[in-house]
């Protein structure tokens, strides 16, 4: 693992957040721009990022085996997070919206827009390949268990097969894996360079735009909301410290290989997925609270992620 590269990426993300913060204060990024840019990276940038990561990977039996393990580990990872998130959010039951948003955000991390550059910094190209398969379990879980969280005591939120199988994470994953598998010696297909270049250019939009939007979101929050609302402090303590530690200890007890253990610990330590804000607005939950958990966890993650990973590395080597 390359911690020096991690520190460089974290410093870059912090600087991008500052720029986004300034852009919001200067009214360069407003609510309309933020929503449209979010739609751009969700519907265009993220699919291109996933296809590029998978199609660019060199075909080998080792990579094929890793892909299978990542899908299985990814589902197990989200099941573990779902169990602990449900238990730990019971204390928020007085406000159903806050309980739902907190539980959802503990399960689903920003494993693409912020996660991809983090994984690449820590593990190199292999990290991107692994993260692309994590996105498969992320999206299947989000459109099943994630919607089930929001649907509690609601009759208007439905889980459909179409949402589970056809979304902006699973479809590009299938396309990317198809291009990866076609490289097998028996077939020998080579993805045209112009397709890979186009996907690479589009994927390069994701991290800077998403972090700028996060910085702009932070600019809308009041310091009093960030530092005095106990629900937000509780959420961030669980999200950024407790869950990564739990994942780390579980992988150690199960003797999961070191690289996989650190990968999933890093995934658990990432901030809340930005999709919680989108879904909160879509289904009429407290969008202000969702902005708080996304904004504060993204900001605090800059400091907590290196600490969590260094602690986890120490625990795993005991």
FIKE-30617 format. One line per field, with one value per residue (C-alpha): x, y, z; chain; residue in one letter; residue number from 1. Coordinates in steps of 0.02 Angstrom, whole numbers. Example, Ala and Ser with C-alpha at 12.3 -4.5 7.8 and 13.67 -1.06 7.14 Angstrom:
% FIKE-30617
xx c(615|684)
yy c(-225|-53)
zz c(390|357)
cadena c(A|A)
residuo c(A|S)
num c(1|2)
% end
This chain:
% FIKE-30617
xx c(0|61|17|118|7|-145|-91|-65|-240|-320|-232|-294|-473|-465|-405|-545|-672|-603|-623|-801|-836|-774|-873|-1032|-996|-962|-1124|-1031|-1111|-1292|-1428|-1473|-1293|-1260|-1406|-1362|-1178|-1228|-1337|-1192|-1070|-1200|-1270|-1117|-957|-982|-1030|-879|-768|-826|-809|-636|-574|-635|-597|-422|-376|-265|-354|-284|-350|-290|-394|-543|-529|-512|-671|-769|-701|-741|-922|-943|-845|-940|-1109|-1044|-970|-1135|-1231|-1114|-1134|-1323|-1334|-1228|-1307|-1482|-1430|-1333|-1470|-1607|-1557|-1617|-1794|-1875|-1848|-1888|-1811|-1646|-1645|-1673|-1544|-1414|-1439|-1432|-1275|-1187|-1214|-1176|-1011|-942|-846|-842|-816|-704|-665|-589|-443|-416|-412|-297|-178|-172|-172|-129|-227|-280|-375|-479|-517|-573|-676|-769|-837|-878|-993|-1096|-1143|-1163|-1295|-1389|-1395|-1442|-1593|-1650|-1600|-1571|-1747|-1814|-1740|-1827|-1989|-2019|-2192|-2214|-2323|-2268|-2089|-2076|-1929|-1929|-1824|-1789|-1713|-1605|-1538|-1541|-1456|-1305|-1191|-1239|-1259|-1085|-1014|-1084|-1019|-848|-833|-887|-746|-626|-679|-668|-480|-467|-339|-478|-562|-422|-534|-450|-560|-530|-419|-543|-675|-554|-493|-671|-714|-554|-590|-769|-715|-591|-741|-804|-687|-657|-840|-907|-785|-820|-1005|-966|-868|-1014|-1131|-1022|-1035|-1224|-1205|-1201|-1059|-1189|-1268|-1101|-1031|-1181|-1311|-1280|-1358|-1227|-1084|-1149|-1166|-990|-913|-996|-964|-783|-715|-826|-877|-700|-637|-775|-738|-552|-577|-698|-576|-438|-544|-590|-409|-458|-301|-217|-252|-437|-445|-368|-474|-638|-579|-542|-713|-798|-701|-759|-889|-1075|-1127|-1189|-1336|-1420|-1454|-1527|-1640|-1692|-1753|-1835|-1934|-1970|-1857|-1763|-1643|-1564|-1510|-1446|-1340|-1270|-1215|-1140|-1054|-985|-927|-840|-752|-701|-646|-497|-426|-502|-464|-273|-296|-416|-306|-148|-237|-309|-139|-68|-211|-196|-9|-24)
yy c(0|173|291|434|428|424|583|670|620|673|843|863|821|948|1082|1041|1055|1227|1280|1214|1307|1469|1437|1423|1582|1673|1599|1511|1348|1364|1235|1215|1194|1072|960|961|925|784|710|725|626|499|462|494|505|356|232|288|270|91|39|117|30|-142|-133|-64|-208|-342|-509|-650|-794|-704|-550|-660|-744|-575|-515|-663|-637|-451|-483|-609|-505|-349|-426|-491|-319|-231|-361|-332|-143|-160|-262|-142|13|-48|-84|78|191|133|278|398|327|487|564|436|536|558|375|320|439|395|207|221|327|205|64|157|249|359|213|282|471|486|301|269|392|332|149|188|283|140|-11|53|-6|-162|-48|24|-150|-207|-50|-76|-241|-166|-47|-197|-250|-66|-36|-199|-166|17|-22|-162|-137|50|75|-41|78|228|129|95|156|214|133|242|176|17|-101|-165|-290|-154|-38|-178|-242|-88|61|173|55|-121|-91|-14|-151|-283|-189|-163|-343|-400|-300|-369|-550|-531|-509|-696|-784|-890|-731|-604|-450|-283|-136|6|141|281|197|181|360|427|331|393|575|560|467|606|721|623|661|847|887|779|853|1030|996|928|1087|1191|1087|1119|1305|1294|1219|1323|1289|1267|1125|1039|1050|1049|932|771|662|722|697|523|477|532|442|280|308|362|267|127|40|38|-38|-169|-216|-225|-340|-453|-475|-514|-644|-726|-722|-624|-588|-425|-329|-371|-330|-158|-127|-156|-62|86|66|71|228|329|468|446|416|572|470|487|671|628|492|599|734|605|523|676|643|779|841|962|821|718|867|873|691|698|865|833|655|712|853|753|605|705|690|525|414|412|386|240|155|173|101|-41|-81|-94|-207|-321|-346|-394)
zz c(0|-46|96|20|-133|-18|72|-96|-155|9|0|-180|-131|10|-110|-232|-90|-47|-229|-230|-67|-146|-305|-203|-106|-271|-342|-482|-423|-368|-332|-516|-571|-430|-479|-663|-631|-514|-651|-774|-668|-612|-786|-895|-794|-677|-816|-917|-762|-732|-914|-926|-767|-823|-1009|-977|-860|-933|-951|-845|-744|-587|-631|-673|-504|-420|-506|-437|-262|-267|-313|-171|-45|-101|-59|108|145|117|219|367|352|338|498|601|525|570|750|774|703|822|937|801|797|862|690|556|412|505|553|372|298|430|408|218|225|343|219|57|40|-98|-172|-350|-361|-208|-188|-360|-341|-162|-214|-359|-245|-120|-234|-408|-563|-467|-348|-489|-553|-380|-352|-516|-452|-283|-378|-437|-260|-213|-346|-323|-135|-156|-264|-147|34|10|-56|80|210|131|106|291|339|159|25|-121|-136|-237|-268|-448|-544|-673|-542|-473|-639|-750|-671|-699|-603|-655|-843|-869|-757|-875|-1028|-951|-895|-1068|-1147|-1018|-1048|-1237|-1216|-1175|-1289|-1365|-1430|-1437|-1453|-1423|-1374|-1499|-1427|-1467|-1356|-1211|-1236|-1238|-1078|-996|-1039|-973|-816|-779|-752|-602|-459|-487|-520|-378|-252|-313|-285|-112|-71|-133|-24|129|94|123|296|454|577|714|615|590|765|883|807|903|769|643|766|810|626|582|731|674|489|494|645|711|549|473|635|635|454|491|641|547|403|527|618|452|390|234|128|178|16|22|208|181|27|117|271|157|76|247|294|143|164|132|-48|-136|-200|-30|-68|-238|-167|-19|-138|-252|-112|-7|143|240|105|228|342|195|143|320|323|148|175|349|315|155|246|399|293|234|410|469|319|341|529|504|375|478|630|524|450|626|684|532|560|744)
cadena c(A|A|A|A|A|A|A|A|A|A|A|A|A|A|A|A|A|A|A|A|A|A|A|A|A|A|A|A|A|A|A|A|A|A|A|A|A|A|A|A|A|A|A|A|A|A|A|A|A|A|A|A|A|A|A|A|A|A|A|A|A|A|A|A|A|A|A|A|A|A|A|A|A|A|A|A|A|A|A|A|A|A|A|A|A|A|A|A|A|A|A|A|A|A|A|A|A|A|A|A|A|A|A|A|A|A|A|A|A|A|A|A|A|A|A|A|A|A|A|A|A|A|A|A|A|A|A|A|A|A|A|A|A|A|A|A|A|A|A|A|A|A|A|A|A|A|A|A|A|A|A|A|A|A|A|A|A|A|A|A|A|A|A|A|A|A|A|A|A|A|A|A|A|A|A|A|A|A|A|A|A|A|A|A|A|A|A|A|A|A|A|A|A|A|A|A|A|A|A|A|A|A|A|A|A|A|A|A|A|A|A|A|A|A|A|A|A|A|A|A|A|A|A|A|A|A|A|A|A|A|A|A|A|A|A|A|A|A|A|A|A|A|A|A|A|A|A|A|A|A|A|A|A|A|A|A|A|A|A|A|A|A|A|A|A|A|A|A|A|A|A|A|A|A|A|A|A|A|A|A|A|A|A|A|A|A|A|A|A|A|A|A|A|A|A|A|A|A|A|A|A|A|A|A|A|A|A|A|A|A|A|A|A|A|A|A|A|A)
residuo c(X|X|X|X|X|X|X|X|X|X|X|X|X|X|X|X|X|X|X|X|X|X|X|X|X|X|X|X|X|X|X|X|X|X|X|X|X|X|X|X|X|X|X|X|X|X|X|X|X|X|X|X|X|X|X|X|X|X|X|X|X|X|X|X|X|X|X|X|X|X|X|X|X|X|X|X|X|X|X|X|X|X|X|X|X|X|X|X|X|X|X|X|X|X|X|X|X|X|X|X|X|X|X|X|X|X|X|X|X|X|X|X|X|X|X|X|X|X|X|X|X|X|X|X|X|X|X|X|X|X|X|X|X|X|X|X|X|X|X|X|X|X|X|X|X|X|X|X|X|X|X|X|X|X|X|X|X|X|X|X|X|X|X|X|X|X|X|X|X|X|X|X|X|X|X|X|X|X|X|X|X|X|X|X|X|X|X|X|X|X|X|X|X|X|X|X|X|X|X|X|X|X|X|X|X|X|X|X|X|X|X|X|X|X|X|X|X|X|X|X|X|X|X|X|X|X|X|X|X|X|X|X|X|X|X|X|X|X|X|X|X|X|X|X|X|X|X|X|X|X|X|X|X|X|X|X|X|X|X|X|X|X|X|X|X|X|X|X|X|X|X|X|X|X|X|X|X|X|X|X|X|X|X|X|X|X|X|X|X|X|X|X|X|X|X|X|X|X|X|X|X|X|X|X|X|X|X|X|X|X|X|X|X|X|X|X|X|X)
num c(1|2|3|4|5|6|7|8|9|10|11|12|13|14|15|16|17|18|19|20|21|22|23|24|25|26|27|28|29|30|31|32|33|34|35|36|37|38|39|40|41|42|43|44|45|46|47|48|49|50|51|52|53|54|55|56|57|58|59|60|61|62|63|64|65|66|67|68|69|70|71|72|73|74|75|76|77|78|79|80|81|82|83|84|85|86|87|88|89|90|91|92|93|94|95|96|97|98|99|100|101|102|103|104|105|106|107|108|109|110|111|112|113|114|115|116|117|118|119|120|121|122|123|124|125|126|127|128|129|130|131|132|133|134|135|136|137|138|139|140|141|142|143|144|145|146|147|148|149|150|151|152|153|154|155|156|157|158|159|160|161|162|163|164|165|166|167|168|169|170|171|172|173|174|175|176|177|178|179|180|181|182|183|184|185|186|187|188|189|190|191|192|193|194|195|196|197|198|199|200|201|202|203|204|205|206|207|208|209|210|211|212|213|214|215|216|217|218|219|220|221|222|223|224|225|226|227|228|229|230|231|232|233|234|235|236|237|238|239|240|241|242|243|244|245|246|247|248|249|250|251|252|253|254|255|256|257|258|259|260|261|262|263|264|265|266|267|268|269|270|271|272|273|274|275|276|277|278|279|280|281|282|283|284|285|286|287|288|289|290|291|292|293|294|295|296|297|298|299|300|301|302|303|304|305|306|307|308|309|310|311|312|313|314|315|316|317|318)
% end
